């Protein structure tokens, strides 16, 4: 992926997306349920920022060969 600035935007439908600053195309979408938003007491955007931050860091490490990609199916908890 070419280097560009990324931005985190909350869309009118409540989805939080990661996209390139110079493009309307969405790279990643996060949708929190109403229950999750209530549990997070309105801090869901801050949680989304942290999730995107870690994801971008891991993607960078993978592209630099620091993380090995697993071939076996993974269980996500």
Secondary structure, DSSP 8 states (H G I E B T S, - for coil): -----EEEEE-TTS-EEEEETT---EEEEE---HHHHHHTTT-HHHHHHHHHHHHHHHHHHHHTTSS----S-----
